[in-house]
């Protein structure tokens, strides 16, 4: 064992995270052992879903924290190409839940979809531990592409569906629903934080296989919890109708076929860009076609929805630098000592856990006084903050000079501003989609929201690619120049959105919004929601 005097900051962070994780496991064991149908005022099924999702996020974000370093240091891709791969992977992860959710709603039911997705995710995360010799000429890189494909399709079946099952544990009028989603969302971010710290620490200090292997074991643990906790779900997530065995097997076979498609797409990133453009235009055209058949008020609500959705690619394109270019910058140009750079990916999740209750209270308090900003105004605040985060970071780097490592304080500050921005956009956006969409378009609109989040992930990859310049290798000066540009773009667009917010708020027609159009299955209000970690996923985070 290491001499305690030789432990660095990373060792202590990982040790503390491990102790807290063990405490979570002990609590989970106590809940599972209880013979009562409820625990702490909620159905036991909530906690089974909590722990299953916590482990899934543990594995997903643990792998995500290491991915950019794995691409650059093991497979020897350039910085620019690595960020494009990272962006394409993120975009595909956010597109597939649209199809996975549709298959669950129509045929499989959420429970079987989550189970199938969990199996694919477990295989994918474990396959990530197959290192081979490294370098792009190594045949083992095909296992790596397969691992990413399995995770993409597995996320498609699991992401949205496990969140829907939380709502199915409660009646629509149950006052505990918002609190239930808050508890669930805490599990998401706890899993993300622990996964980043522990898998990131092992991957960067001991070996890639250890970090990715731990992520795989975490996903397997989540799958086991989900299977064991079936009885506690009280029938939630079952198929809408009896499904023939042949049809069910055909759906699983199509999932396997989708893995093969993703295996190809992740290797040919330019195809992903073309698909995003073509399908995005088609989706916009279809929504507008439907909107113009509606009366004035619901038609204008669709216009408000499209306005908000259109801001997604910019916000997430900037925000998702966290796992790409900012991760690389932290590793190379920030004074972090011996602490693995990937551990800093946990800051966002920790901030969310700390500040989400503050924002929930703030919106409620302002609402009672009639001062709560409208949804578009909150989006403007989000863009201000994500832009300001980059400008503060650049200012901090420039204060010490080009030849000196950036103080680590400014990593904490950029994550702080980006997290508060996320809390002004992600839960608010999910709520707005749910409230404003006509009931016959509810799923399509929510799918469009996640679709544009996927576009944002791809944009993030392209922005990250620009930090490498013509050579493809990141430099400090080039990165800070790009961060300055995107910082001012975020603030400028935020100003325009703020000016337009009264018009968009008028389009929302909140004063005549019928109760039956609120659709609070996912989020009961703008005050309670789940940010991008996240994913997501209520998982949108992701990030």
C-alpha positions in Angstrom: 0.0 0.0 0.0 1.1 3.5 -0.7 2.7 5.4 2.2 0.0 7.9 3.3 2.6 10.7 3.1 3.1 10.0 -0.6 -0.6 10.2 -1.4 -1.5 13.1 -3.8 -4.7 14.9 -4.3 -6.0 12.4 -6.8 -5.4 9.5 -4.4 -7.4 11.2 -1.7 -10.3 12.2 -4.0 -10.6 8.6 -5.3 -10.4 7.2 -1.7 -13.2 9.5 -0.5 -15.3 8.7 -3.5 -14.9 5.0 -2.9 -15.9 5.3 0.7 -19.0 7.3 -0.2 -19.9 4.8 -2.9 -19.7 2.0 -0.4 -22.0 3.9 1.9 -24.5 4.2 -1.0 -24.3 0.5 -1.5 -25.0 -0.1 2.2 -28.1 2.1 2.0 -29.3 0.3 -1.1 -28.9 -3.0 0.7 -31.0 -1.8 3.6 -33.7 -0.6 1.3 -33.8 -3.9 -0.7 -33.9 -5.9 2.5 -36.8 -4.0 3.9 -40.1 -5.9 3.7 -42.2 -2.7 3.6 -43.6 -1.5 0.2 -42.3 2.0 0.8 -39.1 3.6 2.1 -38.9 7.2 3.4 -42.3 7.9 1.9 -41.7 6.6 -1.6 -42.2 3.2 -3.3 -39.2 0.9 -3.1 -39.2 0.7 -6.9 -38.0 4.4 -7.0 -34.8 3.4 -5.2 -34.3 0.3 -7.3 -34.4 2.6 -10.4 -32.2 5.1 -8.5 -29.5 2.6 -8.0 -29.8 1.1 -11.5 -29.5 4.5 -13.1 -26.7 5.5 -10.7 -24.6 2.6 -11.9 -25.5 3.2 -15.5 -24.3 6.9 -15.2 -21.3 5.7 -13.2 -20.2 3.6 -16.2 -21.2 6.1 -18.9 -19.5 9.1 -17.4 -16.5 7.1 -16.2 -15.9 6.1 -19.8 -16.6 9.6 -21.1 -14.0 11.1 -18.9 -11.3 8.8 -20.3 -12.5 8.8 -23.9 -10.6 11.8 -25.3 -7.4 10.7 -23.6 -7.8 7.1 -24.9 -8.2 8.4 -28.4 -5.2 10.7 -28.3 -2.8 8.7 -26.1 -3.6 5.1 -27.0 -5.1 5.0 -30.5 -3.0 8.0 -31.5 -5.6 10.1 -33.2 -4.8 13.8 -33.5 -6.4 16.2 -31.1 -8.6 17.5 -33.8 -9.8 14.1 -35.1 -10.3 12.9 -31.5 -12.7 15.7 -30.7 -14.7 15.0 -33.8 -15.0 11.3 -32.9 -16.0 12.4 -29.4 -18.6 14.8 -30.8 -20.0 12.2 -33.3 -20.2 9.6 -30.5 -22.1 12.1 -28.3 -24.5 13.0 -31.1 -25.4 9.4 -31.8 -25.9 8.7 -28.1 -28.6 11.4 -28.0 -30.3 10.4 -31.3 -30.9 6.7 -30.6 -33.2 7.3 -27.5 -35.8 8.7 -29.9 -36.1 5.3 -31.6 -35.6 3.4 -28.4 -38.4 5.3 -26.7 -40.8 4.7 -29.6 -40.1 1.0 -29.6 -40.8 0.8 -25.9 -44.0 2.9 -26.1 -45.4 0.8 -29.0 -44.1 -2.7 -28.4 -41.5 -3.7 -25.7 -42.5 -1.7 -22.7 -39.9 0.3 -20.8 -38.7 -2.5 -18.5 -37.7 -4.9 -21.3 -36.2 -2.0 -23.3 -34.1 -1.0 -20.3 -33.0 -4.6 -19.7 -32.0 -5.1 -23.4 -30.2 -1.7 -23.4 -28.4 -2.6 -20.1 -27.1 -5.8 -21.6 -25.7 -4.0 -24.7 -24.2 -1.3 -22.4 -22.5 -3.8 -20.2 -21.0 -5.6 -23.2 -19.9 -2.3 -24.7 -18.2 -1.0 -21.5 -16.5 -4.3 -20.9 -15.3 -4.3 -24.6 -13.7 -0.9 -24.0 -11.2 -2.7 -21.7 -9.8 -4.6 -24.7 -6.7 -2.4 -25.3 -4.7 -4.2 -27.9 -1.3 -2.7 -28.6 -2.5 0.7 -29.5 -2.3 2.8 -32.7 -4.8 3.0 -35.6 -3.1 0.0 -37.4 -3.9 -2.3 -34.5 -6.8 -4.7 -35.4 -8.0 -4.3 -31.8 -9.3 -0.9 -32.8 -12.3 -2.7 -34.4 -13.2 -3.9 -30.9 -13.1 -0.3 -29.8 -15.5 0.8 -32.6 -17.7 -2.1 -31.6 -17.7 -1.0 -28.0 -18.8 2.5 -28.9 -21.5 1.1 -31.2 -22.8 -1.1 -28.4 -22.9 1.8 -25.9 -24.7 4.0 -28.5 -27.5 1.5 -29.2 -27.7 0.4 -25.5 -28.2 4.0 -24.5 -30.9 4.3 -27.1 -32.9 1.6 -25.4 -32.2 2.6 -21.8 -31.8 6.4 -21.6 -35.3 7.8 -21.8 -37.2 4.6 -20.8 -35.8 4.2 -17.2 -36.8 7.9 -16.5 -40.4 7.2 -17.8 -40.7 4.3 -15.3 -40.2 6.6 -12.4 -43.3 8.5 -13.3 -45.2 5.2 -13.8 -44.8 4.4 -10.1 -47.0 7.4 -9.2 -50.5 8.6 -10.1 -50.6 11.8 -12.2 -52.0 13.6 -9.2 -49.5 12.3 -6.7 -47.8 15.2 -5.0 -44.7 13.1 -4.5 -43.9 13.0 -8.2 -41.6 16.1 -8.3 -39.7 14.9 -5.2 -39.3 11.4 -6.8 -37.7 12.9 -9.9 -35.5 15.0 -7.7 -34.3 11.9 -5.8 -33.8 10.1 -9.1 -31.8 12.9 -10.6 -29.6 13.0 -7.5 -28.8 9.3 -8.3 -27.9 10.3 -11.9 -25.4 12.9 -10.8 -24.0 10.9 -7.9 -23.3 8.1 -10.3 -21.7 10.5 -12.8 -19.4 12.0 -10.1 -18.3 8.7 -8.7 -17.8 7.2 -12.1 -15.6 10.1 -13.3 -13.5 10.0 -10.2 -12.9 6.3 -9.8 -12.8 5.1 -13.4 -10.9 8.2 -14.4 -8.4 7.8 -11.6 -7.8 4.1 -12.4 -7.6 4.7 -16.2 -5.1 7.4 -16.0 -2.9 6.2 -13.1 -2.9 2.4 -13.5 -4.1 1.5 -17.0 -6.9 2.0 -19.5 -8.3 -1.5 -19.0 -8.8 -0.8 -15.3 -10.7 2.4 -15.8 -12.9 1.0 -18.5 -13.2 -2.4 -16.8 -14.5 -0.6 -13.6 -17.1 1.2 -15.8 -18.2 -2.2 -17.2 -18.5 -3.7 -13.7 -20.5 -0.7 -12.7 -22.9 -1.2 -15.6 -23.2 -4.9 -14.7 -24.0 -3.9 -11.1 -26.8 -1.6 -12.4 -28.2 -4.4 -14.5 -28.2 -6.8 -11.6 -30.0 -4.3 -9.4 -32.6 -3.7 -12.1 -33.3 -7.4 -12.5 -33.4 -8.1 -8.8 -35.7 -5.1 -8.2 -38.4 -6.2 -10.7 -41.0 -7.0 -8.0 -40.5 -3.6 -6.5 -41.5 -1.9 -9.8 -45.1 -3.0 -9.2 -45.7 -3.6 -12.9 -44.3 -0.3 -14.1 -42.8 -0.5 -17.6 -44.6 -3.5 -18.9 -45.6 -3.7 -22.6 -48.7 -1.8 -23.7 -50.2 -5.1 -25.1 -49.3 -8.7 -25.3 -46.3 -9.0 -27.6 -45.7 -12.1 -29.7 -42.4 -13.8 -29.1 -41.5 -13.6 -32.7 -42.0 -9.8 -32.9 -40.1 -9.3 -29.6 -37.1 -11.3 -31.0 -37.3 -9.3 -34.2 -37.0 -6.0 -32.2 -33.9 -7.4 -30.4 -32.5 -8.5 -33.8 -33.0 -5.0 -35.1 -31.1 -3.7 -32.1 -28.2 -5.9 -33.0 -28.4 -4.7 -36.6 -28.3 -1.2 -35.4 -25.0 -1.9 -33.6 -23.5 -2.8 -37.0 -24.8 0.4 -38.5 -23.3 2.4 -35.6 -20.1 0.6 -36.0 -19.8 2.0 -39.5 -21.2 5.5 -38.7 -18.7 6.2 -35.9 -15.9 5.4 -38.3 -17.2 7.6 -41.1 -18.0 10.8 -39.2 -18.8 12.9 -42.3 -21.8 10.7 -42.9 -23.1 11.5 -39.4 -22.9 15.2 -40.3 -24.9 14.7 -43.5 -27.5 12.6 -41.7 -27.9 15.3 -39.0 -28.5 18.0 -41.6 -30.9 16.0 -43.8 -32.9 14.5 -41.0 -32.9 17.9 -39.1 -34.4 19.7 -42.1 -37.0 16.9 -42.5 -37.9 17.1 -38.8 -38.3 20.9 -39.0 -40.4 20.7 -42.1 -42.7 18.1 -40.6 -43.2 20.1 -37.3 -44.0 23.3 -39.3 -46.3 21.3 -41.6 -48.3 20.2 -38.5 -48.1 23.6 -36.9 -49.7 25.4 -39.8 -52.7 23.1 -39.6 -53.4 24.2 -36.0 -55.4 27.2 -34.7 -53.5 30.4 -33.8 -52.6 29.8 -30.2 -51.3 26.2 -30.5 -49.5 27.2 -33.7 -47.7 30.0 -32.0 -46.7 27.6 -29.1 -45.0 25.5 -31.8 -43.1 28.6 -32.9 -42.0 29.2 -29.3 -40.9 25.5 -29.0 -38.9 25.8 -32.3 -37.2 29.0 -31.1 -36.1 27.3 -27.8 -35.1 24.1 -29.6 -33.0 26.1 -32.1 -30.8 27.3 -29.2 -29.8 23.8 -28.2 -27.0 23.2 -30.7 -25.2 26.4 -29.6 -25.5 25.9 -25.9 -24.5 22.2 -25.9 -21.9 22.9 -28.6 -20.2 25.2 -26.1 -21.0 23.2 -22.9 -19.7 19.9 -24.3 -16.2 21.2 -24.7 -15.9 19.8 -21.1 -15.3 16.3 -22.2 -13.3 17.2 -25.3 -11.0 20.3 -25.7 -11.4 21.5 -22.1 -10.4 18.0 -20.9 -7.3 18.1 -23.0 -6.4 21.6 -22.0 -6.7 20.7 -18.3 -4.4 17.8 -18.8 -1.7 19.8 -20.7 -1.9 23.5 -19.7 -3.5 23.6 -16.1 -1.5 23.4 -12.9 -3.1 20.3 -11.5 0.0 18.6 -10.1 -0.3 14.8 -10.1 -4.1 14.7 -10.1 -5.5 13.0 -13.2 -7.2 15.5 -15.5 -10.2 13.3 -16.0 -11.2 13.7 -12.3 -12.1 17.3 -13.0 -15.0 16.1 -15.1 -16.8 15.3 -11.8 -17.0 19.0 -10.9 -20.1 19.6 -13.0 -22.1 16.7 -11.4 -21.0 17.9 -7.9 -22.1 21.4 -8.6 -25.5 20.2 -9.9 -26.1 18.3 -6.7 -25.2 21.4 -4.7 -27.0 24.1 -6.7 -30.1 22.4 -8.2 -32.1 22.7 -4.9 -31.0 26.4 -4.8 -32.3 27.0 -8.3 -35.6 25.2 -7.5 -36.1 27.4 -4.4 -35.1 30.5 -6.4 -37.6 30.0 -9.2 -40.4 29.3 -6.7 -39.5 32.3 -4.6 -39.4 34.6 -7.6 -42.6 33.0 -9.0 -44.5 33.9 -5.8 -43.4 37.5 -6.2 -44.2 37.5 -9.9 -40.6 38.0 -10.8 -39.7 34.6 -12.3 -38.0 35.0 -15.7 -39.8 33.4 -18.6 -38.4 30.2 -20.3 -36.8 32.2 -23.1 -35.3 34.7 -20.6 -33.8 31.7 -18.7 -32.4 30.4 -21.9 -30.8 33.9 -22.5 -29.3 33.7 -19.0 -27.9 30.2 -19.8 -26.2 31.5 -22.9 -24.7 34.5 -21.0 -23.3 32.1 -18.4 -21.8 29.5 -20.8 -20.2 32.4 -22.8 -19.0 34.1 -19.6 -17.4 30.9 -18.4 -15.1 30.8 -21.4 -14.2 34.5 -21.1 -13.4 34.1 -17.4 -11.3 31.1 -18.2 -9.4 32.9 -20.9 -8.9 35.9 -18.6 -7.5 33.7 -15.9 -5.1 32.0 -18.3 -3.9 35.3 -19.7 -3.3 36.8 -16.3 -0.4 34.4 -15.7 1.0 34.6 -19.3 1.4 32.1 -22.1 4.4 30.3 -20.6 2.8 29.6 -17.3 0.3 26.9 -16.5 -3.3 28.2 -16.0 -4.3 28.2 -12.3 -6.7 25.4 -11.4 -9.1 27.8 -9.8 -10.3 28.8 -13.3 -11.2 25.3 -14.1 -13.6 25.4 -11.1 -14.9 28.8 -12.2 -15.7 27.7 -15.8 -17.5 24.6 -14.6 -19.4 26.8 -12.1 -20.7 29.2 -14.7 -21.5 26.4 -17.2 -23.4 24.4 -14.5 -25.5 27.4 -13.4 -26.2 28.0 -17.1 -27.2 24.3 -17.5 -29.6 24.7 -14.7 -31.2 27.7 -16.4 -31.7 25.7 -19.7 -31.9 22.0 -19.4 -34.7 21.4 -16.9 -36.5 24.5 -18.1 -36.4 23.3 -21.7 -37.6 19.8 -20.8 -40.5 21.4 -18.9 -41.3 23.8 -21.7 -41.4 21.0 -24.3 -43.7 19.0 -22.1 -46.1 21.9 -21.3 -46.3 23.6 -24.7 -46.5 20.6 -27.2 -50.0 19.5 -28.3 -50.8 16.1 -26.9 -50.7 14.5 -30.4 -47.1 15.8 -30.9 -45.7 15.4 -27.4 -43.3 12.5 -28.2 -42.2 14.1 -31.5 -41.4 17.4 -29.8 -39.5 15.8 -27.0 -37.6 13.8 -29.6 -36.8 17.0 -31.4 -35.4 18.5 -28.2 -33.0 15.6 -27.8 -32.2 15.6 -31.5 -31.0 19.1 -31.3 -29.0 18.2 -28.2 -27.3 15.6 -30.5 -26.6 18.3 -33.0 -25.0 20.3 -30.2 -22.7 17.4 -29.4 -21.5 17.2 -33.0 -21.0 21.0 -33.1 -18.9 20.6 -29.9 -16.7 18.1 -31.8 -16.2 20.6 -34.6 -15.4 23.5 -32.2 -12.9 21.2 -30.5 -11.4 20.3 -33.8 -10.7 24.0 -34.4 -8.6 24.3 -31.3 -6.0 22.1 -33.1 -5.7 24.5 -36.1 -4.2 23.2 -39.3 -1.9 20.7 -37.6 -4.6 19.0 -35.7 -2.7 19.3 -32.4 -4.0 21.5 -29.7 -2.0 24.6 -28.7 -2.6 26.8 -25.7 -2.8 30.0 -27.8 -5.2 28.6 -30.4 -7.5 27.1 -27.8 -7.7 30.4 -25.8 -8.4 32.2 -29.1 -11.3 29.8 -29.9 -12.6 30.1 -26.4 -12.6 33.9 -26.7 -14.6 33.7 -29.9 -17.2 31.2 -28.7 -17.5 33.1 -25.4 -18.5 36.3 -27.1 -20.8 34.4 -29.5 -22.6 32.9 -26.5 -23.1 36.3 -24.9 -24.1 38.0 -28.1 -26.8 35.4 -28.9 -27.9 35.5 -25.3 -28.5 39.3 -25.7 -30.6 38.7 -28.8 -32.6 36.0 -27.1 -33.2 38.3 -24.1 -34.5 41.0 -26.5 -36.8 38.6 -28.2 -38.0 36.8 -25.1 -41.2 39.0 -24.6 -42.3 38.0 -28.1 -41.6 34.3 -27.5 -43.3 34.4 -24.1 -46.4 35.9 -25.8 -46.3 33.0 -28.3 -46.4 30.5 -25.4 -49.9 31.7 -24.4 -49.4 30.4 -20.8 -52.6 32.2 -19.6 -54.8 30.0 -21.8 -52.8 26.8 -21.6 -55.3 24.0 -20.8 -54.5 21.7 -17.9 -54.8 18.7 -20.2 -51.9 20.0 -22.3 -49.5 20.4 -19.5 -48.4 16.8 -19.7 -46.5 16.5 -16.4 -45.4 12.9 -16.9 -41.8 13.9 -17.1 -41.6 17.2 -15.2 -44.2 18.8 -13.0 -42.9 22.4 -13.3 -40.1 24.5 -14.5 -38.6 24.4 -11.1 -38.0 20.7 -10.9 -36.1 18.9 -13.6 -33.0 17.0 -14.5 -30.1 18.7 -16.2 -27.8 17.2 -19.1 -25.8 14.7 -17.3 -26.7 13.5 -17.5 -27.0 13.1 -19.4 -28.9 12.9 -19.6 -31.3 12.1 -20.0 -34.9 12.9 -17.0 -31.3 12.1 -18.5 -30.2 14.5 -21.0 -26.4 14.5 -20.0 -25.7 13.6 -20.8 -22.5 15.6 -20.0 
